[in-house]
Amino acid sequence: MRVTALPTPLPTAWIAAKQPQRGSPVTTTSEQRSVLIVDDEHDIRELLVLTLGRMGLRTDTAPTLTAARELLGSGSYELCLTDMRLPDGSGLELVAEITTRFPRTPVAVITAYGNVEAAVEALKAGAFDFVSKPVDIHMLRGLVRQALDLNTRPAPSASEEPAGRLFGESDAMVDLRRTVAKVARSQAPVHISGESGTGKELVARTIHGQSARAAGPFVPVNCGAIPNELMESEFFGHRKGSFTGAHADKPGLFQTADGGTLFLDEVAELPLSMQVKLLRAIQEKTIRPVGASIEVPVDVRILSATHKDLAQLVDLGSFRHDLYYRINVIGLHVPPLRERTGDLKLLSTGILQRLAQAMRRPTPVLAPAALAALEEYPFPGNVRELENILERALALAEGDLIQPDDLHLPRGQRPGVHLALGAANRGDTAPGQSPGGMQAASTPDPRTLSPYDTASTALPSYIEEIERAAIQQALQENRYNKTKTAAALGITFRALRYKLKKLGID
Ligand SMILES: Nc1ncnc2c1ncn2[C@@H]1O[C@H](COP(=O)(O)OP(=O)(O)OP(=O)(O)O)[C@@H](O)[C@H]1O
């Protein structure tokens, strides 16, 4: 069915309280872009036709699955908006059919208010996004723009990707990149699991960078690093005077990420009280700043990650099942580096290239023996540890060939930090090896320094090197997870970050 005339008056019942705004046309080509609208309710079809028409789009409408199939057989569409419940079947069937037959046509579903299950099912089936009834026109316009943007945006070049490229040609990495490209075309929440340092944040950045939200902000937040009492205000913002110290209105992370992606790193660290509030914000797509009386709509895609087993935490009762269900619509796993040693060559070359470029020097080459040594090493800190090792090797290597000795790979059992400090004082570790089993040759071994040296900086540098050894040791033992490292050292995350910067670590 083709609708040619626009209906008047508007069926206002379907317009949510949040005031609709006039849409700017999205047509960028001389030809009008077409959208297929599938809904058995006449009023909704009319509302959608009018709204999309004002955006400069051409629309076809169908009241049933059968009619939609007929239109799909004869026309081509840049977007399909479908109701979930249709007289002759489910909108999910259409999602499955279109994603298989026309993978470049995004499908958004219209769900009944509060029907989270339907929304999650549709996203899992490959839907681009969902809108719930009553349809919020402002949100609908945003969704349509983003969906249409998918096929017009040029693919980002490697240099445009802020954190570099996801290197690796192992089956696991090839698979991961393929899935990343697929999920980037949807708005579904994605949960990324994997050990510390495997590249979870890089995966999240890549999803964002390839998505229709790429021009919007990517806001990473370490959920374990925000003090409990500040959490609500950090996430949702606050109004001036809402608590002691709130001297001015402050936007929260959700507002900062509006139009883009909010990456909840270490999501397992969220306290239960915050989990409830977060679930509400994700479900309702609105937030209420601390001290505010009204809710504010936010358009944010949620990506999350943890190195912990979230499903197990749900079983143990420390992570809410409903939040888990909502953020884990699509699950991605990044395997540890030791399970893809075949990637080491490409990863090392890519990382060395990036580091050398930043240092404005020629890219060194890894000697075959050095690569073999890397392949033998288990990398408890995964790619982040490899980066650290290569960065140090780059500083130490004479000439442009990195030899095994330049890598200073840790050997043997690593004792705890307290032992490391004790050993530093006793000097009972092997020569050339740090108390932690790893010593950056660029940093002097604390045991070779003396607080009584005549140089004026002797005591400060003695203390600094002991501090450096302890922090490096703790970082290794906590697999380069900074939150855990800070806890192990008995300092705050902020203090650790300051020290890392001051000491030039990482
Ligand atoms: N496949 C890869 N290709 C290139 N660089 C990578 C790859 N994987 C990880 N890295 C790099 O390794 C470092 C660690 O990655 P990232 O911070 O994404 O890990 P993570 O799993 O989020 O760590 P954590 O759990 O500690 O937060 C980053 O500098 C990242 O750019």
The ligand as a Tripos MOL2 file, in Angstrom:
@<TRIPOS>MOLECULE
LIG
   31    33     1     0     0
SMALL
NO_CHARGES

@<TRIPOS>ATOM
      1 N1         43.9460   -6.4940   18.9750 N.pl3     1 LIG1
      2 C1         44.6190   -5.4010   19.3280 C.ar      1 LIG1
      3 N2         45.2900   -4.6770   18.4130 N.ar      1 LIG1
      4 C2         45.9770   -3.5730   18.7730 C.ar      1 LIG1
      5 N3         46.0610   -3.1090   20.0260 N.ar      1 LIG1
      6 C3         45.4090   -3.7850   20.9740 C.ar      1 LIG1
      7 C4         44.6510   -4.9560   20.6850 C.ar      1 LIG1
      8 N4         44.1020   -5.3970   21.8300 N.ar      1 LIG1
      9 C5         44.4910   -4.5560   22.7950 C.ar      1 LIG1
     10 N5         45.2690   -3.5770   22.2970 N.ar      1 LIG1
     11 C6         45.8870   -2.4840   23.0570 C.3       1 LIG1
     12 O1         46.2010   -3.0010   24.3450 O.3       1 LIG1
     13 C7         45.9210   -2.0410   25.3630 C.3       1 LIG1
     14 C8         44.9320   -2.6260   26.3360 C.3       1 LIG1
     15 O2         43.6810   -2.7450   25.6960 O.3       1 LIG1
     16 P1         42.3300   -2.3360   26.4310 P.3       1 LIG1
     17 O3         42.5170   -1.1780   27.3480 O.co2     1 LIG1
     18 O4         41.2890   -2.2140   25.3720 O.co2     1 LIG1
     19 O5         42.1140   -3.6550   27.3050 O.3       1 LIG1
     20 P2         40.9630   -4.0110   28.3470 P.3       1 LIG1
     21 O6         40.6060   -5.4240   28.1200 O.co2     1 LIG1
     22 O7         39.8580   -2.9910   28.2380 O.co2     1 LIG1
     23 O8         41.7150   -3.8430   29.7430 O.3       1 LIG1
     24 P3         41.0760   -3.6850   31.2300 P.3       1 LIG1
     25 O9         40.2470   -4.8950   31.4730 O.co2     1 LIG1
     26 O10        42.2570   -3.6430   32.1130 O.co2     1 LIG1
     27 O11        40.2900   -2.4110   31.2040 O.co2     1 LIG1
     28 C9         45.4050   -0.7980   24.6560 C.3       1 LIG1
     29 O12        46.4320    0.1290   24.4950 O.3       1 LIG1
     30 C10        44.9340   -1.3230   23.3120 C.3       1 LIG1
     31 O13        45.0130   -0.3200   22.3140 O.3       1 LIG1
@<TRIPOS>BOND
     1     1     2 1
     2     2     3 ar
     3     2     7 ar
     4     3     4 ar
     5     4     5 ar
     6     5     6 ar
     7     6     7 ar
     8     6    10 ar
     9     7     8 ar
    10     8     9 ar
    11     9    10 ar
    12    10    11 1
    13    11    12 1
    14    11    30 1
    15    12    13 1
    16    13    14 1
    17    13    28 1
    18    14    15 1
    19    15    16 1
    20    16    17 2
    21    16    18 1
    22    16    19 1
    23    19    20 1
    24    20    21 2
    25    20    22 1
    26    20    23 1
    27    23    24 1
    28    24    25 2
    29    24    26 1
    30    24    27 1
    31    28    29 1
    32    28    30 1
    33    30    31 1
@<TRIPOS>SUBSTRUCTURE
     1 LIG1         1 GROUP 0 **** ****
